[in-house]
Structures are given as C-alpha cells and as structure tokens.
C-alpha cells in the first residue's frame, strides 16, 4: 500500500543585505568569519527562521565584490547553507547578500521525522521507520518510507511540495 504524505522542505532564496566593518590582514580587507556568522544569524532570525545553534562560517569573507562564503546552520535538525556574497564595499564597510540554500534531507532524519509525524497522527507507537534514501530539496521529489507498528507495515510516499526558508515542516 502507498500513502501520500506531503512535506514542506525549506531553504531557498531569502535575500538579506547586511553591512560589516572591514578588518585588514596582510594586503587584503576581510570580514572575519565570526562577524559574518553573527550578522547572518541575526538577519535570519529577523526573517523568522529559528535556528537550533549558531551559524558557523568556515573562513573569513574577502571584501571584494563577487566573493562569497558558504556558512551553515541547523533548523529542526536539518543542515541549511547560508551563502554571504559581497555586493559592494564602501566607506570601510562590506555590504553582502545572504541567500539560504536547501540541502537534501538525510535518510535517517527523514525516517525519524516521518515516523514521529505518522505516529502522532495515528496515535500509535511505531516499532520502526525507514526511508529508501535522502529526500532532495526540489518540488515534486519524493521517497518511499516504510513504517512498522502494531504488527502492521505500511509504505508512505513523502513528496516535497515547496522549498522555502530552511525548515522542514510537515504539511
């Protein structure tokens, strides 16, 4: 038996413009990675995105138009990228846009969340839940998850209906 479960998978195109004072290292100007992470986190919170932990960036952001750094944060247990790209440099400030980008929902996390959702909806305790693979963050992508409880097994087709903002929200 195949049943349809629809998820809203978030994580695309929230554009925020932020500005930070520049620091200098050797011959170039940079925005320190901790400053970029702090501004990204603050701006995402202003947009209503709830994060499980602080934003982290792997390196400083070079203050040159077109340069970017890919930072990450988690929301609802799901990793999401936040790309900060320099749009201009003026008066000792680097201005940059922040765009969130969805990542695939890992198989284990998807199985856990679907199991919890279906278990709550049906009012039963499930023995197990597994999914056939990761769920790609594109509208109409789907994966089959198999849930077992009370001696019965059922397959559920989990389909992405929207990609928006970073969180996985059951629809």
C-alpha positions in Angstrom: 0.0 0.0 0.0 1.3 3.5 -0.8 0.0 6.5 1.0 0.9 10.1 0.2 2.5 12.4 2.9 3.4 15.9 1.9 6.3 17.9 3.4 7.3 21.5 3.0 11.1 21.4 2.7 12.5 24.9 3.2 15.7 26.6 2.3 15.9 28.8 -0.7 16.4 32.4 -1.6 16.0 34.6 1.4 18.0 37.6 0.3 19.2 40.0 3.0 21.6 42.8 2.6 23.9 43.5 5.5 27.0 45.6 6.1 30.0 45.0 8.3 33.1 47.0 9.1 36.3 45.6 7.5 39.4 44.3 9.1 42.7 44.1 7.3 45.1 41.2 7.0 48.3 41.5 5.0 47.3 43.0 1.7 43.6 42.5 1.6 40.5 43.5 3.6 38.3 40.9 5.1 35.2 40.4 7.2 36.2 38.0 10.0 34.2 34.7 9.8 32.7 35.1 13.3 31.4 38.6 12.3 29.8 37.2 9.1 28.3 34.3 11.1 26.9 36.7 13.7 25.3 39.0 11.1 23.9 36.1 9.1 22.3 34.6 12.3 20.8 37.9 13.3 19.4 38.6 9.9 17.9 35.1 9.6 16.3 35.5 13.0 14.7 38.8 11.8 13.2 36.8 8.9 11.6 34.4 11.4 14.0 31.5 10.9 14.5 29.5 14.1 18.0 28.0 14.4 19.0 25.1 16.6 22.5 26.5 17.1 24.6 29.5 16.0 25.6 30.0 12.3 29.2 28.9 11.5 31.3 30.0 8.6 34.5 28.1 7.6 36.5 31.2 6.7 36.7 35.0 6.6 34.8 36.8 3.8 37.2 38.7 1.4 35.9 42.2 0.9 35.8 42.1 -2.8 32.6 42.3 -4.9 31.5 38.9 -6.0 33.4 37.0 -3.3 31.3 34.7 -1.0 31.5 32.3 1.9 29.2 29.3 2.5 28.1 29.2 6.1 25.8 26.7 7.7 23.1 26.4 10.4 20.6 23.8 11.6 16.9 24.2 11.9 14.7 21.3 13.0 17.8 19.1 13.0 18.3 19.8 9.3 21.5 21.5 8.0 21.0 24.5 5.8 23.5 26.6 3.9 23.6 30.4 4.1 25.7 32.0 1.4 27.0 35.5 2.1 28.1 37.3 -1.1 29.8 40.7 -1.2 27.7 43.2 -3.3 29.7 46.4 -2.6 32.5 47.8 -0.5 32.0 51.4 0.6 33.4 53.6 3.4 35.1 50.8 5.2 32.0 48.5 5.1 31.4 45.4 3.1 27.8 45.0 2.1 26.6 41.5 1.3 23.5 39.5 0.4 22.6 36.3 2.3 20.9 33.5 0.4 19.8 30.3 2.1 20.1 27.1 0.1 18.4 23.8 1.0 20.3 20.6 1.5 18.9 17.1 1.0 17.1 15.7 4.0 19.2 12.8 5.2 17.6 9.4 5.1 17.9 8.8 8.9 16.4 12.2 9.8 13.6 11.8 7.3 12.7 8.4 8.7 12.7 9.8 12.3 10.6 12.8 11.5 8.1 10.9 9.3 7.8 8.2 12.0 7.1 10.8 14.6 4.6 12.6 12.4 2.7 9.5 11.4 2.8 8.0 14.9 1.3 11.2 16.4 -1.3 11.5 13.6 -2.4 7.9 14.1 -1.9 7.8 17.9 0.3 4.8 17.8 3.8 3.9 18.8 5.8 2.7 15.9 8.4 -0.1 16.1 10.5 1.2 13.2 10.6 3.7 10.3 13.0 3.6 7.4 13.2 5.5 4.2 14.7 4.4 0.8 17.1 7.3 0.6 17.7 11.1 1.1 15.0 13.5 0.0 16.3 16.0 -2.5 15.1 19.6 -1.8 13.2 20.0 -5.1 9.5 20.3 -5.6 7.9 17.0 -6.6 10.9 15.0 -5.4 9.8 12.0 -3.4 11.0 9.0 -1.5 9.2 5.9 0.0 9.3 5.4 3.8 8.3 2.2 5.4 6.7 2.3 8.9 6.1 -0.7 11.1 3.9 -0.7 14.3 1.4 -3.0 15.9 2.3 -5.9 13.7 1.5 -3.9 10.5 3.8 -2.4 7.9 2.8 0.5 5.5 4.7 2.4 2.9 4.4 6.2 2.7 5.4 8.3 -0.3 6.9 11.5 1.1 6.9 14.4 -1.5 8.4 17.9 -1.4 5.7 20.4 -2.2 7.7 23.6 -1.5 11.2 24.8 -0.8 11.3 27.9 1.3 13.4 29.3 4.2 15.4 26.4 5.8 13.0 24.3 8.0 11.3 21.0 7.3 7.6 21.5 8.1 5.0 18.8 7.7 2.1 19.9 5.6 
